[in-house]
Amino acid sequence: MDRWARLAEPYLKANDPSHYSYLTQTGQIVTYLNEVSERYQEAIDRYFDKLLKANPAPVDPNILIVARHRNSLMEQARELATEEVLKNLH
């Protein structure tokens, strides 16, 4: 399990204990958490691409300015992906 799956497990346990219990008892918890992690990564990629299209990287010879811009977009993409995945966690 990756970092996101390890973070999603206690969230699921606290916010939907019956579903967490079901997944644990049926041995499906690891598969479920890996699927959640995949959805999260797909959402990050989707949001990052959308944000980059709306806010293209500046044309600048200073790579640090370009990297700062991309890092800012990535942080926004992560926040949006987190909201989306947690909202749809069931």
HTML snippet that shows the backbone in 3Dmol.js (N, CA, C, O; Angstrom):
<script src="https://3Dmol.org/build/3Dmol-min.js"></script>
<div id="view" style="width:600px;height:400px;position:relative"></div>
<script>
const pdb = `
ATOM      1  N   MET A   1       0.844  -1.184   0.000  1.00  0.00           N
ATOM      2  CA  MET A   1       0.000   0.000   0.000  1.00  0.00           C
ATOM      3  C   MET A   1       0.888   1.247   0.000  1.00  0.00           C
ATOM      4  O   MET A   1       1.928   1.293   0.657  1.00  0.00           O
ATOM      5  N   ASP A   2       0.455   2.234  -0.742  1.00  0.00           N
ATOM      6  CA  ASP A   2       1.213   3.471  -0.774  1.00  0.00           C
ATOM      7  C   ASP A   2       0.699   4.444   0.290  1.00  0.00           C
ATOM      8  O   ASP A   2      -0.196   4.123   1.073  1.00  0.00           O
ATOM      9  N   ARG A   3       1.285   5.627   0.295  1.00  0.00           N
ATOM     10  CA  ARG A   3       0.978   6.629   1.319  1.00  0.00           C
ATOM     11  C   ARG A   3      -0.514   6.964   1.345  1.00  0.00           C
ATOM     12  O   ARG A   3      -1.117   7.022   2.416  1.00  0.00           O
ATOM     13  N   TRP A   4      -1.109   7.183   0.175  1.00  0.00           N
ATOM     14  CA  TRP A   4      -2.513   7.577   0.134  1.00  0.00           C
ATOM     15  C   TRP A   4      -3.402   6.467   0.697  1.00  0.00           C
ATOM     16  O   TRP A   4      -4.343   6.748   1.439  1.00  0.00           O
ATOM     17  N   ALA A   5      -3.120   5.241   0.360  1.00  0.00           N
ATOM     18  CA  ALA A   5      -3.919   4.131   0.873  1.00  0.00           C
ATOM     19  C   ALA A   5      -3.813   4.051   2.397  1.00  0.00           C
ATOM     20  O   ALA A   5      -4.806   3.789   3.077  1.00  0.00           O
ATOM     21  N   ARG A   6      -2.619   4.276   2.929  1.00  0.00           N
ATOM     22  CA  ARG A   6      -2.446   4.255   4.392  1.00  0.00           C
ATOM     23  C   ARG A   6      -3.190   5.409   5.057  1.00  0.00           C
ATOM     24  O   ARG A   6      -3.645   5.279   6.194  1.00  0.00           O
ATOM     25  N   LEU A   7      -3.315   6.531   4.363  1.00  0.00           N
ATOM     26  CA  LEU A   7      -4.074   7.661   4.915  1.00  0.00           C
ATOM     27  C   LEU A   7      -5.582   7.433   4.795  1.00  0.00           C
ATOM     28  O   LEU A   7      -6.349   7.861   5.658  1.00  0.00           O
ATOM     29  N   ALA A   8      -5.998   6.766   3.735  1.00  0.00           N
ATOM     30  CA  ALA A   8      -7.423   6.545   3.499  1.00  0.00           C
ATOM     31  C   ALA A   8      -8.016   5.536   4.473  1.00  0.00           C
ATOM     32  O   ALA A   8      -9.199   5.613   4.805  1.00  0.00           O
ATOM     33  N   GLU A   9      -7.203   4.593   4.930  1.00  0.00           N
ATOM     34  CA  GLU A   9      -7.729   3.544   5.814  1.00  0.00           C
ATOM     35  C   GLU A   9      -8.301   4.101   7.115  1.00  0.00           C
ATOM     36  O   GLU A   9      -9.446   3.782   7.436  1.00  0.00           O
ATOM     37  N   PRO A  10      -7.572   4.917   7.887  1.00  0.00           N
ATOM     38  CA  PRO A  10      -8.164   5.445   9.117  1.00  0.00           C
ATOM     39  C   PRO A  10      -9.340   6.384   8.844  1.00  0.00           C
ATOM     40  O   PRO A  10     -10.270   6.472   9.646  1.00  0.00           O
ATOM     41  N   TYR A  11      -9.294   7.087   7.707  1.00  0.00           N
ATOM     42  CA  TYR A  11     -10.416   7.963   7.344  1.00  0.00           C
ATOM     43  C   TYR A  11     -11.674   7.116   7.129  1.00  0.00           C
ATOM     44  O   TYR A  11     -12.742   7.445   7.645  1.00  0.00           O
ATOM     45  N   LEU A  12     -11.545   6.044   6.378  1.00  0.00           N
ATOM     46  CA  LEU A  12     -12.675   5.149   6.129  1.00  0.00           C
ATOM     47  C   LEU A  12     -13.159   4.525   7.430  1.00  0.00           C
ATOM     48  O   LEU A  12     -14.363   4.440   7.674  1.00  0.00           O
ATOM     49  N   LYS A  13     -12.236   4.094   8.252  1.00  0.00           N
ATOM     50  CA  LYS A  13     -12.585   3.462   9.533  1.00  0.00           C
ATOM     51  C   LYS A  13     -13.378   4.417  10.423  1.00  0.00           C
ATOM     52  O   LYS A  13     -14.332   4.005  11.083  1.00  0.00           O
ATOM     53  N   ALA A  14     -12.988   5.688  10.444  1.00  0.00           N
ATOM     54  CA  ALA A  14     -13.664   6.675  11.291  1.00  0.00           C
ATOM     55  C   ALA A  14     -14.986   7.160  10.702  1.00  0.00           C
ATOM     56  O   ALA A  14     -15.926   7.443  11.446  1.00  0.00           O
ATOM     57  N   ASN A  15     -15.069   7.259   9.377  1.00  0.00           N
ATOM     58  CA  ASN A  15     -16.235   7.870   8.747  1.00  0.00           C
ATOM     59  C   ASN A  15     -17.250   6.891   8.188  1.00  0.00           C
ATOM     60  O   ASN A  15     -18.394   7.267   7.933  1.00  0.00           O
ATOM     61  N   ASP A  16     -16.856   5.653   7.996  1.00  0.00           N
ATOM     62  CA  ASP A  16     -17.784   4.623   7.509  1.00  0.00           C
ATOM     63  C   ASP A  16     -17.385   3.277   8.111  1.00  0.00           C
ATOM     64  O   ASP A  16     -16.949   2.373   7.398  1.00  0.00           O
ATOM     65  N   PRO A  17     -17.541   3.153   9.446  1.00  0.00           N
ATOM     66  CA  PRO A  17     -17.063   1.948  10.124  1.00  0.00           C
ATOM     67  C   PRO A  17     -17.710   0.654   9.642  1.00  0.00           C
ATOM     68  O   PRO A  17     -17.069  -0.398   9.653  1.00  0.00           O
ATOM     69  N   SER A  18     -18.961   0.717   9.222  1.00  0.00           N
ATOM     70  CA  SER A  18     -19.603  -0.521   8.765  1.00  0.00           C
ATOM     71  C   SER A  18     -18.986  -0.995   7.444  1.00  0.00           C
ATOM     72  O   SER A  18     -18.767  -2.191   7.255  1.00  0.00           O
ATOM     73  N   HIS A  19     -18.712  -0.074   6.551  1.00  0.00           N
ATOM     74  CA  HIS A  19     -18.088  -0.449   5.285  1.00  0.00           C
ATOM     75  C   HIS A  19     -16.656  -0.934   5.530  1.00  0.00           C
ATOM     76  O   HIS A  19     -16.215  -1.915   4.931  1.00  0.00           O
ATOM     77  N   TYR A  20     -15.944  -0.246   6.407  1.00  0.00           N
ATOM     78  CA  TYR A  20     -14.582  -0.660   6.762  1.00  0.00           C
ATOM     79  C   TYR A  20     -14.600  -2.074   7.346  1.00  0.00           C
ATOM     80  O   TYR A  20     -13.771  -2.909   6.986  1.00  0.00           O
ATOM     81  N   SER A  21     -15.535  -2.333   8.237  1.00  0.00           N
ATOM     82  CA  SER A  21     -15.646  -3.644   8.863  1.00  0.00           C
ATOM     83  C   SER A  21     -15.934  -4.726   7.813  1.00  0.00           C
ATOM     84  O   SER A  21     -15.336  -5.802   7.833  1.00  0.00           O
ATOM     85  N   TYR A  22     -16.852  -4.421   6.908  1.00  0.00           N
ATOM     86  CA  TYR A  22     -17.186  -5.363   5.842  1.00  0.00           C
ATOM     87  C   TYR A  22     -15.952  -5.687   4.995  1.00  0.00           C
ATOM     88  O   TYR A  22     -15.661  -6.853   4.725  1.00  0.00           O
ATOM     89  N   LEU A  23     -15.237  -4.647   4.581  1.00  0.00           N
ATOM     90  CA  LEU A  23     -14.055  -4.851   3.749  1.00  0.00           C
ATOM     91  C   LEU A  23     -12.985  -5.658   4.479  1.00  0.00           C
ATOM     92  O   LEU A  23     -12.320  -6.506   3.885  1.00  0.00           O
ATOM     93  N   THR A  24     -12.829  -5.388   5.759  1.00  0.00           N
ATOM     94  CA  THR A  24     -11.838  -6.106   6.559  1.00  0.00           C
ATOM     95  C   THR A  24     -12.238  -7.575   6.722  1.00  0.00           C
ATOM     96  O   THR A  24     -11.408  -8.468   6.557  1.00  0.00           O
ATOM     97  N   GLN A  25     -13.500  -7.820   7.042  1.00  0.00           N
ATOM     98  CA  GLN A  25     -13.967  -9.181   7.275  1.00  0.00           C
ATOM     99  C   GLN A  25     -13.944 -10.037   6.010  1.00  0.00           C
ATOM    100  O   GLN A  25     -13.750 -11.251   6.076  1.00  0.00           O
ATOM    101  N   THR A  26     -14.144  -9.393   4.857  1.00  0.00           N
ATOM    102  CA  THR A  26     -14.163 -10.154   3.609  1.00  0.00           C
ATOM    103  C   THR A  26     -12.792 -10.216   2.936  1.00  0.00           C
ATOM    104  O   THR A  26     -12.643 -10.814   1.871  1.00  0.00           O
ATOM    105  N   GLY A  27     -11.790  -9.591   3.569  1.00  0.00           N
ATOM    106  CA  GLY A  27     -10.436  -9.617   3.016  1.00  0.00           C
ATOM    107  C   GLY A  27     -10.255  -8.726   1.805  1.00  0.00           C
ATOM    108  O   GLY A  27      -9.315  -8.918   1.034  1.00  0.00           O
ATOM    109  N   GLN A  28     -11.136  -7.755   1.622  1.00  0.00           N
ATOM    110  CA  GLN A  28     -11.081  -6.883   0.456  1.00  0.00           C
ATOM    111  C   GLN A  28     -10.462  -5.522   0.747  1.00  0.00           C
ATOM    112  O   GLN A  28     -10.387  -4.681  -0.149  1.00  0.00           O
ATOM    113  N   ILE A  29     -10.016  -5.288   1.978  1.00  0.00           N
ATOM    114  CA  ILE A  29      -9.560  -3.953   2.368  1.00  0.00           C
ATOM    115  C   ILE A  29      -8.345  -3.496   1.567  1.00  0.00           C
ATOM    116  O   ILE A  29      -8.302  -2.347   1.127  1.00  0.00           O
ATOM    117  N   VAL A  30      -7.364  -4.361   1.371  1.00  0.00           N
ATOM    118  CA  VAL A  30      -6.150  -3.958   0.640  1.00  0.00           C
ATOM    119  C   VAL A  30      -6.490  -3.636  -0.809  1.00  0.00           C
ATOM    120  O   VAL A  30      -6.018  -2.635  -1.348  1.00  0.00           O
ATOM    121  N   THR A  31      -7.298  -4.468  -1.439  1.00  0.00           N
ATOM    122  CA  THR A  31      -7.713  -4.218  -2.826  1.00  0.00           C
ATOM    123  C   THR A  31      -8.458  -2.897  -2.919  1.00  0.00           C
ATOM    124  O   THR A  31      -8.203  -2.097  -3.819  1.00  0.00           O
ATOM    125  N   TYR A  32      -9.379  -2.668  -1.992  1.00  0.00           N
ATOM    126  CA  TYR A  32     -10.162  -1.435  -1.985  1.00  0.00           C
ATOM    127  C   TYR A  32      -9.248  -0.218  -1.824  1.00  0.00           C
ATOM    128  O   TYR A  32      -9.382   0.759  -2.561  1.00  0.00           O
ATOM    129  N   LEU A  33      -8.330  -0.272  -0.873  1.00  0.00           N
ATOM    130  CA  LEU A  33      -7.441   0.866  -0.637  1.00  0.00           C
ATOM    131  C   LEU A  33      -6.516   1.114  -1.820  1.00  0.00           C
ATOM    132  O   LEU A  33      -6.195   2.265  -2.118  1.00  0.00           O
ATOM    133  N   ASN A  34      -6.087   0.071  -2.489  1.00  0.00           N
ATOM    134  CA  ASN A  34      -5.272   0.251  -3.698  1.00  0.00           C
ATOM    135  C   ASN A  34      -6.087   0.897  -4.813  1.00  0.00           C
ATOM    136  O   ASN A  34      -5.563   1.714  -5.570  1.00  0.00           O
ATOM    137  N   GLU A  35      -7.363   0.539  -4.920  1.00  0.00           N
ATOM    138  CA  GLU A  35      -8.235   1.174  -5.910  1.00  0.00           C
ATOM    139  C   GLU A  35      -8.435   2.652  -5.591  1.00  0.00           C
ATOM    140  O   GLU A  35      -8.435   3.490  -6.493  1.00  0.00           O
ATOM    141  N   VAL A  36      -8.603   2.970  -4.319  1.00  0.00           N
ATOM    142  CA  VAL A  36      -8.740   4.366  -3.896  1.00  0.00           C
ATOM    143  C   VAL A  36      -7.469   5.136  -4.279  1.00  0.00           C
ATOM    144  O   VAL A  36      -7.542   6.258  -4.780  1.00  0.00           O
ATOM    145  N   SER A  37      -6.335   4.534  -4.043  1.00  0.00           N
ATOM    146  CA  SER A  37      -5.065   5.165  -4.371  1.00  0.00           C
ATOM    147  C   SER A  37      -4.945   5.411  -5.876  1.00  0.00           C
ATOM    148  O   SER A  37      -4.463   6.464  -6.295  1.00  0.00           O
ATOM    149  N   GLU A  38      -5.374   4.462  -6.677  1.00  0.00           N
ATOM    150  CA  GLU A  38      -5.343   4.627  -8.134  1.00  0.00           C
ATOM    151  C   GLU A  38      -6.263   5.764  -8.565  1.00  0.00           C
ATOM    152  O   GLU A  38      -5.891   6.578  -9.409  1.00  0.00           O
ATOM    153  N   ARG A  39      -7.465   5.822  -7.987  1.00  0.00           N
ATOM    154  CA  ARG A  39      -8.402   6.910  -8.308  1.00  0.00           C
ATOM    155  C   ARG A  39      -7.801   8.260  -7.934  1.00  0.00           C
ATOM    156  O   ARG A  39      -7.966   9.242  -8.658  1.00  0.00           O
ATOM    157  N   TYR A  40      -7.109   8.304  -6.809  1.00  0.00           N
ATOM    158  CA  TYR A  40      -6.470   9.542  -6.362  1.00  0.00           C
ATOM    159  C   TYR A  40      -5.406   9.985  -7.364  1.00  0.00           C
ATOM    160  O   TYR A  40      -5.370  11.153  -7.752  1.00  0.00           O
ATOM    161  N   GLN A  41      -4.541   9.063  -7.784  1.00  0.00           N
ATOM    162  CA  GLN A  41      -3.496   9.417  -8.737  1.00  0.00           C
ATOM    163  C   GLN A  41      -4.077   9.845 -10.072  1.00  0.00           C
ATOM    164  O   GLN A  41      -3.588  10.792 -10.688  1.00  0.00           O
ATOM    165  N   GLU A  42      -5.117   9.157 -10.524  1.00  0.00           N
ATOM    166  CA  GLU A  42      -5.776   9.536 -11.779  1.00  0.00           C
ATOM    167  C   GLU A  42      -6.384  10.925 -11.662  1.00  0.00           C
ATOM    168  O   GLU A  42      -6.316  11.711 -12.606  1.00  0.00           O
ATOM    169  N   ALA A  43      -6.976  11.234 -10.517  1.00  0.00           N
ATOM    170  CA  ALA A  43      -7.567  12.555 -10.307  1.00  0.00           C
ATOM    171  C   ALA A  43      -6.486  13.630 -10.294  1.00  0.00           C
ATOM    172  O   ALA A  43      -6.677  14.704 -10.865  1.00  0.00           O
ATOM    173  N   ILE A  44      -5.358  13.355  -9.651  1.00  0.00           N
ATOM    174  CA  ILE A  44      -4.249  14.320  -9.647  1.00  0.00           C
ATOM    175  C   ILE A  44      -3.818  14.611 -11.084  1.00  0.00           C
ATOM    176  O   ILE A  44      -3.685  15.772 -11.471  1.00  0.00           O
ATOM    177  N   ASP A  45      -3.604  13.569 -11.864  1.00  0.00           N
ATOM    178  CA  ASP A  45      -3.166  13.745 -13.250  1.00  0.00           C
ATOM    179  C   ASP A  45      -4.178  14.560 -14.049  1.00  0.00           C
ATOM    180  O   ASP A  45      -3.806  15.462 -14.800  1.00  0.00           O
ATOM    181  N   ARG A  46      -5.455  14.238 -13.881  1.00  0.00           N
ATOM    182  CA  ARG A  46      -6.523  14.926 -14.610  1.00  0.00           C
ATOM    183  C   ARG A  46      -6.572  16.406 -14.223  1.00  0.00           C
ATOM    184  O   ARG A  46      -6.639  17.275 -15.092  1.00  0.00           O
ATOM    185  N   TYR A  47      -6.539  16.690 -12.915  1.00  0.00           N
ATOM    186  CA  TYR A  47      -6.582  18.082 -12.470  1.00  0.00           C
ATOM    187  C   TYR A  47      -5.328  18.846 -12.871  1.00  0.00           C
ATOM    188  O   TYR A  47      -5.419  20.008 -13.266  1.00  0.00           O
ATOM    189  N   PHE A  48      -4.163  18.220 -12.778  1.00  0.00           N
ATOM    190  CA  PHE A  48      -2.929  18.899 -13.158  1.00  0.00           C
ATOM    191  C   PHE A  48      -2.966  19.285 -14.634  1.00  0.00           C
ATOM    192  O   PHE A  48      -2.620  20.411 -14.992  1.00  0.00           O
ATOM    193  N   ASP A  49      -3.383  18.355 -15.491  1.00  0.00           N
ATOM    194  CA  ASP A  49      -3.471  18.654 -16.927  1.00  0.00           C
ATOM    195  C   ASP A  49      -4.436  19.806 -17.183  1.00  0.00           C
ATOM    196  O   ASP A  49      -4.157  20.696 -17.986  1.00  0.00           O
ATOM    197  N   LYS A  50      -5.568  19.780 -16.497  1.00  0.00           N
ATOM    198  CA  LYS A  50      -6.570  20.839 -16.664  1.00  0.00           C
ATOM    199  C   LYS A  50      -6.023  22.188 -16.188  1.00  0.00           C
ATOM    200  O   LYS A  50      -6.195  23.204 -16.861  1.00  0.00           O
ATOM    201  N   LEU A  51      -5.372  22.190 -15.037  1.00  0.00           N
ATOM    202  CA  LEU A  51      -4.800  23.433 -14.516  1.00  0.00           C
ATOM    203  C   LEU A  51      -3.672  23.950 -15.399  1.00  0.00           C
ATOM    204  O   LEU A  51      -3.543  25.159 -15.591  1.00  0.00           O
ATOM    205  N   LEU A  52      -2.859  23.055 -15.935  1.00  0.00           N
ATOM    206  CA  LEU A  52      -1.753  23.466 -16.786  1.00  0.00           C
ATOM    207  C   LEU A  52      -2.264  24.064 -18.100  1.00  0.00           C
ATOM    208  O   LEU A  52      -1.670  25.006 -18.625  1.00  0.00           O
ATOM    209  N   LYS A  53      -3.357  23.523 -18.628  1.00  0.00           N
ATOM    210  CA  LYS A  53      -3.947  24.091 -19.845  1.00  0.00           C
ATOM    211  C   LYS A  53      -4.480  25.488 -19.574  1.00  0.00           C
ATOM    212  O   LYS A  53      -4.321  26.391 -20.396  1.00  0.00           O
ATOM    213  N   ALA A  54      -5.113  25.665 -18.418  1.00  0.00           N
ATOM    214  CA  ALA A  54      -5.684  26.962 -18.069  1.00  0.00           C
ATOM    215  C   ALA A  54      -4.614  27.973 -17.660  1.00  0.00           C
ATOM    216  O   ALA A  54      -4.801  29.179 -17.817  1.00  0.00           O
ATOM    217  N   ASN A  55      -3.494  27.478 -17.137  1.00  0.00           N
ATOM    218  CA  ASN A  55      -2.402  28.326 -16.654  1.00  0.00           C
ATOM    219  C   ASN A  55      -1.074  27.777 -17.159  1.00  0.00           C
ATOM    220  O   ASN A  55      -0.330  27.161 -16.396  1.00  0.00           O
ATOM    221  N   PRO A  56      -0.770  27.994 -18.432  1.00  0.00           N
ATOM    222  CA  PRO A  56       0.470  27.423 -18.980  1.00  0.00           C
ATOM    223  C   PRO A  56       1.707  27.913 -18.220  1.00  0.00           C
ATOM    224  O   PRO A  56       1.734  29.013 -17.667  1.00  0.00           O
ATOM    225  N   ALA A  57       2.706  27.067 -18.219  1.00  0.00           N
ATOM    226  CA  ALA A  57       3.965  27.423 -17.562  1.00  0.00           C
ATOM    227  C   ALA A  57       4.561  28.641 -18.256  1.00  0.00           C
ATOM    228  O   ALA A  57       4.491  28.757 -19.479  1.00  0.00           O
ATOM    229  N   PRO A  58       5.145  29.545 -17.483  1.00  0.00           N
ATOM    230  CA  PRO A  58       5.749  30.731 -18.100  1.00  0.00           C
ATOM    231  C   PRO A  58       6.968  30.348 -18.948  1.00  0.00           C
ATOM    232  O   PRO A  58       7.691  29.400 -18.640  1.00  0.00           O
ATOM    233  N   VAL A  59       7.167  31.098 -20.001  1.00  0.00           N
ATOM    234  CA  VAL A  59       8.353  30.901 -20.827  1.00  0.00           C
ATOM    235  C   VAL A  59       9.439  31.758 -20.189  1.00  0.00           C
ATOM    236  O   VAL A  59       9.446  32.983 -20.305  1.00  0.00           O
ATOM    237  N   ASP A  60      10.343  31.080 -19.522  1.00  0.00           N
ATOM    238  CA  ASP A  60      11.367  31.789 -18.763  1.00  0.00           C
ATOM    239  C   ASP A  60      12.635  30.943 -18.753  1.00  0.00           C
ATOM    240  O   ASP A  60      12.573  29.734 -18.527  1.00  0.00           O
ATOM    241  N   PRO A  61      13.769  31.562 -18.993  1.00  0.00           N
ATOM    242  CA  PRO A  61      15.010  30.787 -18.959  1.00  0.00           C
ATOM    243  C   PRO A  61      15.368  30.305 -17.552  1.00  0.00           C
ATOM    244  O   PRO A  61      16.195  29.408 -17.392  1.00  0.00           O
ATOM    245  N   ASN A  62      14.754  30.894 -16.552  1.00  0.00           N
ATOM    246  CA  ASN A  62      15.020  30.486 -15.172  1.00  0.00           C
ATOM    247  C   ASN A  62      14.144  29.281 -14.835  1.00  0.00           C
ATOM    248  O   ASN A  62      12.937  29.413 -14.628  1.00  0.00           O
ATOM    249  N   ILE A  63      14.756  28.133 -14.785  1.00  0.00           N
ATOM    250  CA  ILE A  63      14.022  26.884 -14.547  1.00  0.00           C
ATOM    251  C   ILE A  63      13.317  26.879 -13.197  1.00  0.00           C
ATOM    252  O   ILE A  63      12.304  26.198 -13.034  1.00  0.00           O
ATOM    253  N   LEU A  64      13.827  27.615 -12.243  1.00  0.00           N
ATOM    254  CA  LEU A  64      13.205  27.662 -10.920  1.00  0.00           C
ATOM    255  C   LEU A  64      11.833  28.326 -10.965  1.00  0.00           C
ATOM    256  O   LEU A  64      10.933  27.931 -10.224  1.00  0.00           O
ATOM    257  N   ILE A  65      11.664  29.314 -11.812  1.00  0.00           N
ATOM    258  CA  ILE A  65      10.362  29.967 -11.960  1.00  0.00           C
ATOM    259  C   ILE A  65       9.361  28.994 -12.560  1.00  0.00           C
ATOM    260  O   ILE A  65       8.216  28.915 -12.114  1.00  0.00           O
ATOM    261  N   VAL A  66       9.795  28.255 -13.572  1.00  0.00           N
ATOM    262  CA  VAL A  66       8.924  27.255 -14.205  1.00  0.00           C
ATOM    263  C   VAL A  66       8.587  26.155 -13.204  1.00  0.00           C
ATOM    264  O   VAL A  66       7.432  25.738 -13.107  1.00  0.00           O
ATOM    265  N   ALA A  67       9.581  25.684 -12.462  1.00  0.00           N
ATOM    266  CA  ALA A  67       9.350  24.630 -11.470  1.00  0.00           C
ATOM    267  C   ALA A  67       8.402  25.110 -10.379  1.00  0.00           C
ATOM    268  O   ALA A  67       7.526  24.357  -9.952  1.00  0.00           O
ATOM    269  N   ARG A  68       8.559  26.338  -9.922  1.00  0.00           N
ATOM    270  CA  ARG A  68       7.676  26.890  -8.893  1.00  0.00           C
ATOM    271  C   ARG A  68       6.219  26.921  -9.392  1.00  0.00           C
ATOM    272  O   ARG A  68       5.287  26.589  -8.660  1.00  0.00           O
ATOM    273  N   HIS A  69       6.056  27.326 -10.650  1.00  0.00           N
ATOM    274  CA  HIS A  69       4.716  27.363 -11.243  1.00  0.00           C
ATOM    275  C   HIS A  69       4.101  25.955 -11.289  1.00  0.00           C
ATOM    276  O   HIS A  69       2.952  25.756 -10.896  1.00  0.00           O
ATOM    277  N   ARG A  70       4.874  25.002 -11.770  1.00  0.00           N
ATOM    278  CA  ARG A  70       4.369  23.621 -11.869  1.00  0.00           C
ATOM    279  C   ARG A  70       4.095  23.025 -10.488  1.00  0.00           C
ATOM    280  O   ARG A  70       3.115  22.303 -10.307  1.00  0.00           O
ATOM    281  N   ASN A  71       4.950  23.322  -9.525  1.00  0.00           N
ATOM    282  CA  ASN A  71       4.723  22.829  -8.159  1.00  0.00           C
ATOM    283  C   ASN A  71       3.447  23.409  -7.568  1.00  0.00           C
ATOM    284  O   ASN A  71       2.708  22.718  -6.867  1.00  0.00           O
ATOM    285  N   SER A  72       3.193  24.675  -7.853  1.00  0.00           N
ATOM    286  CA  SER A  72       1.964  25.307  -7.377  1.00  0.00           C
ATOM    287  C   SER A  72       0.733  24.625  -7.984  1.00  0.00           C
ATOM    288  O   SER A  72      -0.247  24.358  -7.288  1.00  0.00           O
ATOM    289  N   LEU A  73       0.799  24.350  -9.277  1.00  0.00           N
ATOM    290  CA  LEU A  73      -0.318  23.663  -9.935  1.00  0.00           C
ATOM    291  C   LEU A  73      -0.497  22.250  -9.382  1.00  0.00           C
ATOM    292  O   LEU A  73      -1.623  21.784  -9.205  1.00  0.00           O
ATOM    293  N   MET A  74       0.619  21.573  -9.112  1.00  0.00           N
ATOM    294  CA  MET A  74       0.540  20.216  -8.572  1.00  0.00           C
ATOM    295  C   MET A  74      -0.099  20.231  -7.194  1.00  0.00           C
ATOM    296  O   MET A  74      -0.902  19.353  -6.876  1.00  0.00           O
ATOM    297  N   GLU A  75       0.239  21.204  -6.380  1.00  0.00           N
ATOM    298  CA  GLU A  75      -0.364  21.305  -5.051  1.00  0.00           C
ATOM    299  C   GLU A  75      -1.872  21.529  -5.165  1.00  0.00           C
ATOM    300  O   GLU A  75      -2.649  20.932  -4.420  1.00  0.00           O
ATOM    301  N   GLN A  76      -2.278  22.382  -6.088  1.00  0.00           N
ATOM    302  CA  GLN A  76      -3.714  22.602  -6.313  1.00  0.00           C
ATOM    303  C   GLN A  76      -4.385  21.319  -6.795  1.00  0.00           C
ATOM    304  O   GLN A  76      -5.488  20.990  -6.358  1.00  0.00           O
ATOM    305  N   ALA A  77      -3.729  20.603  -7.684  1.00  0.00           N
ATOM    306  CA  ALA A  77      -4.277  19.346  -8.202  1.00  0.00           C
ATOM    307  C   ALA A  77      -4.442  18.328  -7.075  1.00  0.00           C
ATOM    308  O   ALA A  77      -5.444  17.614  -7.023  1.00  0.00           O
ATOM    309  N   ARG A  78      -3.466  18.260  -6.179  1.00  0.00           N
ATOM    310  CA  ARG A  78      -3.558  17.331  -5.046  1.00  0.00           C
ATOM    311  C   ARG A  78      -4.729  17.689  -4.134  1.00  0.00           C
ATOM    312  O   ARG A  78      -5.451  16.805  -3.672  1.00  0.00           O
ATOM    313  N   GLU A  79      -4.917  18.974  -3.877  1.00  0.00           N
ATOM    314  CA  GLU A  79      -6.026  19.396  -3.028  1.00  0.00           C
ATOM    315  C   GLU A  79      -7.366  19.033  -3.662  1.00  0.00           C
ATOM    316  O   GLU A  79      -8.257  18.517  -2.986  1.00  0.00           O
ATOM    317  N   LEU A  80      -7.509  19.301  -4.959  1.00  0.00           N
ATOM    318  CA  LEU A  80      -8.750  18.973  -5.658  1.00  0.00           C
ATOM    319  C   LEU A  80      -8.985  17.465  -5.694  1.00  0.00           C
ATOM    320  O   LEU A  80     -10.111  17.002  -5.513  1.00  0.00           O
ATOM    321  N   ALA A  81      -7.926  16.708  -5.926  1.00  0.00           N
ATOM    322  CA  ALA A  81      -8.042  15.245  -5.969  1.00  0.00           C
ATOM    323  C   ALA A  81      -8.422  14.694  -4.599  1.00  0.00           C
ATOM    324  O   ALA A  81      -9.238  13.778  -4.499  1.00  0.00           O
ATOM    325  N   THR A  82      -7.838  15.247  -3.556  1.00  0.00           N
ATOM    326  CA  THR A  82      -8.168  14.805  -2.198  1.00  0.00           C
ATOM    327  C   THR A  82      -9.642  15.039  -1.914  1.00  0.00           C
ATOM    328  O   THR A  82     -10.330  14.149  -1.415  1.00  0.00           O
ATOM    329  N   GLU A  83     -10.129  16.233  -2.231  1.00  0.00           N
ATOM    330  CA  GLU A  83     -11.551  16.536  -2.037  1.00  0.00           C
ATOM    331  C   GLU A  83     -12.431  15.550  -2.791  1.00  0.00           C
ATOM    332  O   GLU A  83     -13.389  15.007  -2.242  1.00  0.00           O
ATOM    333  N   GLU A  84     -12.091  15.328  -4.059  1.00  0.00           N
ATOM    334  CA  GLU A  84     -12.904  14.435  -4.908  1.00  0.00           C
ATOM    335  C   GLU A  84     -12.926  13.016  -4.361  1.00  0.00           C
ATOM    336  O   GLU A  84     -13.992  12.414  -4.234  1.00  0.00           O
ATOM    337  N   VAL A  85     -11.771  12.487  -4.040  1.00  0.00           N
ATOM    338  CA  VAL A  85     -11.685  11.096  -3.602  1.00  0.00           C
ATOM    339  C   VAL A  85     -12.357  10.910  -2.240  1.00  0.00           C
ATOM    340  O   VAL A  85     -13.082   9.937  -2.036  1.00  0.00           O
ATOM    341  N   LEU A  86     -12.121  11.829  -1.317  1.00  0.00           N
ATOM    342  CA  LEU A  86     -12.749  11.687   0.009  1.00  0.00           C
ATOM    343  C   LEU A  86     -14.261  11.830  -0.075  1.00  0.00           C
ATOM    344  O   LEU A  86     -14.994  11.152   0.645  1.00  0.00           O
ATOM    345  N   LYS A  87     -14.730  12.714  -0.957  1.00  0.00           N
ATOM    346  CA  LYS A  87     -16.171  12.899  -1.117  1.00  0.00           C
ATOM    347  C   LYS A  87     -16.820  11.619  -1.643  1.00  0.00           C
ATOM    348  O   LYS A  87     -17.961  11.307  -1.304  1.00  0.00           O
ATOM    349  N   ASN A  88     -16.078  10.881  -2.476  1.00  0.00           N
ATOM    350  CA  ASN A  88     -16.626   9.672  -3.096  1.00  0.00           C
ATOM    351  C   ASN A  88     -16.173   8.390  -2.403  1.00  0.00           C
ATOM    352  O   ASN A  88     -16.409   7.295  -2.913  1.00  0.00           O
ATOM    353  N   LEU A  89     -15.529   8.517  -1.253  1.00  0.00           N
ATOM    354  CA  LEU A  89     -15.077   7.350  -0.525  1.00  0.00           C
ATOM    355  C   LEU A  89     -16.297   6.665   0.094  1.00  0.00           C
ATOM    356  O   LEU A  89     -17.022   7.263   0.889  1.00  0.00           O
ATOM    357  N   HIS A  90     -16.500   5.449  -0.270  1.00  0.00           N
ATOM    358  CA  HIS A  90     -17.641   4.683   0.281  1.00  0.00           C
ATOM    359  C   HIS A  90     -17.282   3.235   0.377  1.00  0.00           C
ATOM    360  O   HIS A  90     -18.099   2.424   0.813  1.00  0.00           O
TER     361      HIS A  90
END
`;
const viewer = $3Dmol.createViewer("view");
viewer.addModel(pdb, "pdb");
viewer.setStyle({}, {cartoon: {color: "spectrum"}});
viewer.zoomTo();
viewer.render();
</script>
